[in-house]
Amino acid sequence: MAAFFQLFDGLQITATGALRGAGDTRTPMLCHLAGYWAIGLPVGAFLCFHESLGAVGLWMGLSAGLITIGIILLWIWRRKARVFRESAALARAGK
């Protein structure tokens, strides 16, 4: 379970770093806040205690939140990168 978790942790760390490097610190913060507190922890607690999966259920819930965070941040980064490319192309064309 931890190995599966690490794959998506790498995705969200990379996307978060790229957005922070582009000057956007608010979006990753809000995505992490919502992903962990609104998705990861409730799903993990449900699976851990209600479905009696124990620690594996908690890891599954946190992985669900992490997967959601990674996908959203990657989508946001792709949108921002497209805007950066378009503005660079316009700047080159204007010179």
C-alpha positions as CSV (number, residue, x, y, z in Angstrom):
1,M,0.0,0.0,0.0
2,A,2.8,2.4,0.8
3,A,4.5,1.8,-2.6
4,F,1.2,2.7,-4.3
5,F,1.0,5.8,-2.1
6,Q,4.5,6.8,-3.2
7,L,3.7,6.9,-6.9
8,F,1.0,9.6,-6.5
9,D,3.0,11.4,-3.8
10,G,5.7,11.9,-6.3
11,L,3.1,13.3,-8.8
12,Q,1.7,15.8,-6.4
13,I,5.1,16.9,-5.1
14,T,6.3,17.6,-8.6
15,A,3.1,19.5,-9.6
16,T,3.2,21.4,-6.3
17,G,6.8,22.4,-6.9
18,A,6.1,23.5,-10.5
19,L,3.2,25.6,-9.4
20,R,5.2,27.2,-6.5
21,G,8.1,27.9,-8.9
22,A,5.6,29.7,-11.2
23,G,4.6,31.8,-8.3
24,D,1.3,30.1,-7.4
25,T,1.4,29.0,-3.8
26,R,-2.3,29.4,-2.9
27,T,-3.6,26.7,-5.3
28,P,-1.4,23.9,-4.0
29,M,-2.3,24.9,-0.4
30,L,-6.0,24.9,-1.0
31,C,-5.8,21.6,-3.0
32,H,-3.9,19.9,-0.2
33,L,-6.2,21.3,2.5
34,A,-9.3,20.0,0.6
35,G,-7.7,16.8,-0.5
36,Y,-6.5,15.6,2.8
37,W,-9.2,17.0,5.1
38,A,-12.3,16.7,2.9
39,I,-11.4,13.5,1.0
40,G,-8.4,11.6,2.5
41,L,-9.1,11.7,6.2
42,P,-12.9,11.0,6.0
43,V,-12.5,8.2,3.5
44,G,-9.6,6.8,5.5
45,A,-11.5,6.9,8.8
46,F,-14.6,5.3,7.2
47,L,-12.5,2.5,5.7
48,C,-10.4,2.1,8.8
49,F,-13.2,2.1,11.5
50,H,-16.5,1.4,9.7
51,E,-15.3,-1.1,7.2
52,S,-12.8,-2.6,9.7
53,L,-9.8,-2.4,7.4
54,G,-7.5,-1.0,10.0
55,A,-4.4,0.8,8.9
56,V,-4.8,-0.4,5.3
57,G,-8.1,1.4,5.2
58,L,-6.5,4.6,6.5
59,W,-3.7,4.3,3.8
60,M,-6.4,3.8,1.2
61,G,-8.2,6.9,2.2
62,L,-5.1,9.0,2.3
63,S,-4.1,7.6,-1.1
64,A,-7.5,8.6,-2.5
65,G,-7.0,12.1,-1.3
66,L,-3.5,12.1,-2.7
67,I,-4.6,10.8,-6.1
68,T,-7.2,13.5,-6.3
69,I,-4.7,16.2,-5.3
70,G,-2.2,15.0,-7.9
71,I,-4.6,14.9,-10.7
72,I,-6.0,18.4,-10.0
73,L,-2.6,20.0,-9.5
74,L,-1.4,18.4,-12.8
75,W,-4.4,19.7,-14.6
76,I,-3.9,23.2,-13.2
77,W,-0.2,23.1,-14.1
78,R,-1.0,22.1,-17.7
79,R,-3.4,25.0,-18.0
80,K,-0.8,27.4,-16.6
81,A,2.0,26.0,-18.8
82,R,-0.2,26.5,-21.9
83,V,-0.8,30.2,-20.9
84,F,3.0,30.6,-20.4
85,R,3.7,29.1,-23.8
86,E,1.1,31.3,-25.5
87,S,2.4,34.5,-23.9
88,A,6.0,33.6,-24.8
89,A,4.9,33.0,-28.4
90,L,3.1,36.4,-28.5
91,A,6.2,38.1,-27.0
92,R,8.5,36.6,-29.7
93,A,6.0,37.5,-32.5
94,G,5.9,41.1,-31.2
95,K,9.6,41.7,-31.4
